Amino acid sequence: MGASGNKLTVTTPSDREIVMTRVFDAPRDLVFEAHSSCEHMSNWWGPRKYEFSSCEMDFRPGGTWRIVHRGPEGEIPAFRGEFREIVRPERLVWTFEWEGMPGHISVETVTFEEHDGKTTITGTSVFDSAEDRDGMLQSGMEEGAAKTYDRLDEYLEVLRERTAG
């Protein structure tokens, strides 16, 4: 668990949605910034057991992104999508596709809300079908997201120290 001591909450409000929420002990601008470039994402995106292999990101509406990891047993999970909306520092909307299952694309909406110096991230994933949503849940997504957000929490602490110094 990271410095903030907060846990990821995952709900399924409909048969095509997953909503993930977590609070971070960092200002919204910093949390948003950590989502905006490969330089930042390489420090926290994905569970620790995966090596961050490559990243391409054109951070603008209509721009694309692609992230590749290398797993402990040689597997190479890759993910890609397109940015649909960027409202700094409030909201991001992008598509998400695991290259291992081409054509199964979700739309991710992430909001950043600050209160008393802490930021709540709420990520809503909308899938084309209940089967796609259930497949994502069965893939271990919840555990992977929790570990990824733990890493983000640790990275935000590093960024806070850099900006304070």
N, C-alpha and C positions, 0 to 999 in steps of 0.2 A: 504494500500500500504506500502511496506517495505521501508527501508532506501534508497535504490538506486533510487526509483521513476520510475523504469522501468516497463513496461507493457508487458504481454505475447502477442505475435503475433501468430495467428493460420491461416494456409493456407491449401488448399487441391489441390496440384499440379496435382494429377491424381485421378481417381475414386477409387483407393485402398490405397491412402496415406493421412496421416495427418502430417503436419510439424509444430512444435511449437518452437518458438525462444524467448529467453529472455536474457537480459544483467544483470549481477550481479556485484556489486562493491566489488569484492574480487578476489584474484589471483587464477589462474586455479588450482594449486595444492590443495588449500583449498576447492574449489568447487567440484573437483573430489573426494577428501577425504570424503566429506559429503555424497557421494553416495556409499561408500565402506563398510559400516558395519551397523548392526542393532542399535548399540549404537548411531550412527549419524541419521540414517533414522527415528528412533522413535521420534526424535525431530522436524521433519518437514514433513514427508510423509503423505499426505492426508489432506483434509479440516479440519479445527479446530473443527467443530461440531462432528467429529468422534474421539472416544477415540482409541488410538493405543493399541491394545490388545496383539498381539504377533508378533514375527519376527524370522525367521530362514534364515540364509544366509551363503552359502559356496562360498565366493567371489573368484572364479577362473573359467577359461574356463571349461565348463562341470558341474560346480557346480550349485546347485539349490537355489532358494529363495522362500519365502512365507511370506506374510504380511496379518495380520487379524486386522480388526477394529471392534469397536462396535458403532453402530449408536445411535442417540438420541431416536429412537423409538424401540430399541432392536434389530434392524437388525444387521447381522454380515457379512459385505462384506469381502471376502477373495480373494487375488490375488496371483498368483504364476508364476514361469517361470524358465528358465535355462540361465545361462550366456554362451554366445557363443564366445565372444571376449572381452578381457580387455587389453587395451593399455594405461598404466598409463602415464601421466594424460590427454591423448588426446581423447580417444574413448571408449565407452562401447556398446556392442551389447548383447541383451537378448531377450528371448521370454516373452510374457505377456499374461496371461489368467485370466479372472475373473471367479472364481469358480461357480458363478451363471449361467454362460453360458459355460459349459465345451465343449471343442473342437473348440472353436472360439479363435484361437491363432494368435496374431500379433507378428511381429519381430520389436523390438525397437532399433534404432541406435542413440546414443547420442554422440555428439561431443562437446568438450570444447576448445574454442579458446580464448587466452588472448591477449589483446591490451591495453597498458597504464594502467596496473594494474586491468583492468576489464575483466570479463570472459563472453563470449557469449556461452550459451548452445543452441544447435540446436538438437531437438529430432524429428526423423522421424519414424513414425509408418507405417508399411506396413501390410495390411490385406489380407486375402485369397480372399475376394470378396468385391465388392462395397457395398453389403448389410451389411457386417460386419462393414465396415468403417462407413456407415451411421448410423448404430445402435449405434456405439460408440459416434458419434457426437450427436445423439438424447438423449443419456443417461445423458447429463449434463457434459460430460468430459471436455469441454472447461472451464466452471466455476470452476470445481474441480481442474483442472490443474493450473488455475490462482491463486486460493487460496493456493494450495500446494506450488507454487513457491513464493508466498508472505511469507509463513512460512519459506521456505528455505532462503530467503533473510534475515529474522530476525535472523535465526539460524547462518548464516554466520557472521553476526555482532557480535554475542556472541563468535564465534570461533576466530574472528579477535582480539577481546578484550583479550581473553585468551592467544593467542600467543604473543600479544604485552606486556602483563603484566608479 
